[in-house]
Amino acid sequence: MKSLLVLSFSLMTIICFGQKNKPTGVVTNPVVKQVRMPDLIVTNFVQTGAPLAGTSGSIKVPVTVTVKNVGQAPAAIFKVGIDYQHPNGQIYPVMFTVSGQSNAYYPFTSSPLAAGAVLTYQGVLVFPDRLRGNTLSAKAIADSCSGDEFMESYCRVKESSETNNSSTAINIVLR
């Protein structure tokens, strides 16, 4: 008699359709199938220059964000977002403007990112002037859902790990 047993591990290993041993009820001779999935990580998030005065009293902070697909399959089109911690403790998104992008708030990839491939965005974070004089903690997020409604829990790219998309936090002094 055949039975179906499905187990999920962090490496997305699936065990299915084995022979059931009648006396013990244990499945023997399982078929193991590896599911190849993308896995996006931020490998670098750095401030690349001093804050600059922007239009309408904004503060522009130049940054570079590098994302790598460490998974085993291409990652569908996704966006990169930046979140910062406000002095009141709340987490908010900040505009991340990259030249050549059609969306002024978040850069999107223009095509799938191949397994092992790396992409780098150089742009500016645009903070409101009311935050001047504060030091903020910020993180870059690969496959960000920031500003989106009704998205899947994994956002746009279903990955082998959904817990490693954020960079290490950096401190940004707004002067």
Secondary structure, DSSP 4 states (H G I P E B T S, - for coil): -EE------TT-EEEE-EEE-TTT--EESPEEEEPP---EEEEEEEE-S--EE-GGG-EEEEEEEEEEE-SSSPBPS-BEEEEEE-TTS-EEEEEEE-TT-S-SS--B-SSPBPTT-EEEEEEEEEE-GGGTT-EEEEEEEET--TT-SS-BTTBT---S-SS--BPPPEEEE--
